[in-house]
């Protein structure tokens, strides 16, 4: 989605999540129910754009039917490895699908992202059920996925993915961006425990990072981005001009980045939450409001705009304590650029 030109209050992390889910409802809620699968139910014209995404290695074929058969074979041959290498949100959604007899409602922006990724894997279709967006798992894959998840090796890989994902999120929190070459290399080495040149390894790594993180392609370079970045193209253009790297971090800073709060940000966030408590409009959680303001600050938003965003969150007039907290947040929050 493009948030260029919108008011800064529409560029907060929570507002962008809401906008993504609103898009999901607009696209799918009133559509026909999802079909049992895309490989058998979709037309060749509908299936081909998914094949073109190259989430599976499907060779060219002399006919649409032959290509469809090749796609089925490719999906089945790599299903176990793909189950092992699902993103955390994909894995959670697949577990819910298995628990709900293969059909479940898409109820959040995170669900929507995971559902699109599962459709890219050719496992699921998305549509509308009862006026809400929903996803359906291809019944042919249900038992193979159950069998794959039940393996001890699957548990070990998921444990390594948990650690890997925490590391990547920490680096994204520290810098706002990350070239995808390093994560793909580390995914092969740390999660798959194989060399990146092993057949199929880089495909698993590439699919994982595309499913797990926001990204933008710039000058043939794929950059992973922090999910709160409202204007990624502008951010990347500034990177190209100024240059930037992931800053060196102490163990305490790395741990803080994993938890979404650097040690040097703690005091300002404590002051901000104390100032906002009992002043927010009903329905706005304190943690979400404070995080929105902090993440805007990391993107370089100044006091005037930050004050406008905070004012829209309040059910009272901004107090001197809130103004003081906002200035402290600006002073103590490291910027991504």
N, C-alpha and C positions, 0 to 999 in steps of 0.2 A: 504494500500500500504506500501511497505517496502523501506525506504530511507537510510537504513544502507549501509555504504560504498560509498555513493555518495559524490561529492564535496559539501562543505558547502553552496555554492551558490545555489545548488539544494535542500537545506534543509530550505530555507526561507519560510515563510508562503505563500507568493504569488506564489513561484515556486511550492509548494506542491499543492496549489489550481489548478494551471495550469495542473499539472500532473494528478490530479484526473479527471479533465474534459477531458483531452486527453485519459484517460482510458475509460471514458464513450463513447467517439466517437469511439474508437477502438472496444469496445464490442457491440455497438448497432447501430451505424450509418448505417451500411450496412446490418443490419438484416431485415427480413420482417417487415412490419408495425405492430404496436402493435394491439393485438386482443381486441375486446370489453370487455373482462374480463377474469380473470384467473380461476374463479370458474366453469365456464361453458366451456370455450374454451381449457383449458390446459388438457393434459393427466394426468392420475394419477401419472405417474412417474415424471412429471414436477411439479405437485402440491404438492406432498408429502414433498419435502425439505422445502417448505414455511410453511406448517403445522407444521413441526418439529421445527420451530423457536419459536413456542408457543406464538405468539402474540395474539392468540385467544385460548380459552379453548375448544379444539375439542377432544372429547373422542375417544378412539380406537373403531373400528367397525369391524364386521365380513367380510365386503366387501369394495372394493374401492368406490363403488357407495354410500353405506350407509355413509361412512366417508365423501364423498363429500357433501351429503345432510346435515350432521351434521355441516360441516364447513359453509355452506350457512346459516343455522339457527343461528349459533354462531355469524356470522358477522352481520346479520340483527338485532339480539336481542341487540347487544351492539353498533350499529352504531351511535346513537345519543351521547352516552357517549364518543365514540372514536372521533367523530367530535369535541366535546368540548375540548378534550385533545390532539389535534394535536400540534406538535412542531411549532414554528413560521414559519420556512421555509416550512413545510408541509402545513400549513394553507394558506400561500401566494400562493403556487403552486395549491392547490385545488381551491382557488378563481379564479385563472387564468384559470384553466380547465373549471370551470363553465361559465366563460365569453367567452371562445373559443369553446363552443359546445362540450366539453369533450376531446379535443385533443390539446396539445400544445408542442412546441419544448423545449427540455432541453438545456439551454443556458449557464449554469455555473456549477461550482462544487457544489454550494449550492443547485441548482435544482437537481443535480444528487443524492446527499444524500437524499433529500426529496423524490425523485421518488422511490428510493430503499425502503425507509420506507413505502411509500404508497403501494408499491407492497407487502411488508411484511404484511400489513394489509389486503391483498387480494382484494384491491379496483381497482387496475390498472395493466396494462401491459406496458412494455417498448419495443420499437423497433426502426426501422428507417423509416423516411419519407423524401423523397427528399434528401437523403444523409446526414441527420442530425438525431441525437437521439431525440426521442419523447416519450411522455407518453399519454396513453388513459385511461380515466375513464370508469369504467363499467357503461353503461347506466342505469342499474337497480338501481344504487345508486345515480344517479344525483338528482332526486327530493327529496328523503329522506335527502340528504346532504343539499340541499337548505332550506328545512324546518327546519333542525336542526340549521343551521347558523342564520336563521331569528328569533330565540327565544331570548327573553330578558335574560333568564338564560345563554344562550351561551355568550352573551356580557359580563355579569358579570364574568363568568369563564375566558374569554379571558383577561379581565382586571387584574384578579388575576395572570394569567399566565405571563403577561408582567412583573409584579413586581417580581414574583418568578424567571423568567429567568434572570432578571437583577442581582438578588442576587447571583444566581449560577455562572453567568459569572464573577461577581466580585470576588468570592472566587477562581475560576479557575485562574483568572489573578493574584491574590495575591500569590497563592501557586503552580500553574501549574497542580494540581491534586485534586481529592476529592473522597473519598469513596462513592459509590452510595447509601449506606444505609441512610445517612442523607438526601440527596435530595429526596429520595422516601418517607421518613417519612414526610418531610416538604411539599411535593407535596400533600399528602393526607390531612394533617392538614390545610395548607394555601390555597390550590387551590380547592380541593374537599370539604374541611371542614367536613371531616369524619375521623373516626379512621382507621388506616391502616389495621386493622383486618376485616373491613367490606368486605363482598364478592365482588370481582371485583375491589376493590380500588387499591390494590397493583399491579394488572395487568395494570391498567391505568397508574400508576406512573412509573412502569418499562418500559412500551412501550414508554412513553414520554421521559424519560432520554436516552433511547437507540436511539430514533429518533433525539433528540435535541443536543446531545453532543458526541464527540469522547470518546471512552473508550477502556480499555484493561482488560482482565481477567487474574489475577495472583494469583495462590494458592487459587483458589475458591473465590477470592475477585475481585469484579468488580470496577475498578477505572475510574472515569471520568477524562478526560485529556483536557488541553487547546489545541485548534486546531493547534497551532503553534508548538507543540512538534514534532520534527522531528524523534527522536529516543525514542519512549515511552518505549520499553522494557528495554533499558539501564537505562532510568530515573527511572523506577519502581525498577530495581535491586539496584540502588543506594539508593532509599527510604528504601528498605528492610534492607540494611546494616547500613545506617546512622540514619534512622528514621526521620520523618518530620511531621509537622502538619500545618494546616492553621494558619498563624500568626494572633495575635490579631490586630484589626484595629481601628483607630479612625474614627468618622463619616466622616471626610474629606478624609481619605484614602479609606473608603468604597465607597464613591461617586466617587473618582478618579478611583478605580478599575472598577466600573460600566462603566465609560467612557474610560477605557483602558489607563489611564495615572495617576500614583500616583503623589501626590504633589511634592515629592522629585525628580521626573523624569522630571518635567516641564522645568527647566532651561536647562538641558542637551539636551532635545529634541528641544527646541527653538534654541539653538546654532547650533545643527546638521542641522535642516531645513534651517537655514540661510546660512550655509556653502554649503549645497547641491543645493540650489536654483540656477537655470541657469547652473548647471554643469552636470545634468543628461542627459542620452541619450534620444532621442525622444521616446515617448511611455511609459516612466517610470514615474508614478505620484509621486510627492514629498512626499505626506503623506504615500503612500505605501512603498516607499524606506526607509523612516525614521522608520516606524513601523517594517519592516523586520529586520533592524539593531538592533532596541531596543529588539525585541523578541528573536533574536539570543543571545544578551547579557544576557537576563534573563535566558537562558539555559546554560550559562557559557562559551560561545565562547570568546576566547581571542583576543587581539589586532591584531595579525598577520592575523588570519583568517577573522576577521571583516574588516580589511583593504583590504584583497583580494576581499571580497564580495562587498564592497563599490567601489573599483576600477572598477569592472565589470559593475557597474551601470553608470559610468561616461563617458562623451564624451570628457573630458580633463584629464590631469594628476592630481593626487591627490595634493591638495594644503596644505600648512601648516595649514590653517584654518580648513580643513577637518580632518587632522590628530589630531589637537587639540580637535575638536568636538568628534571624536571617542574615544579619551582617556577620555574625560569628561563623555561620555555615559557609559563607563565601570566603572568609579569611582562612578557614582551617581545612577546606576540602580540596585535595589535589585534583587538578584538571586533567582531562584526557589529552588536551593539546594546550 
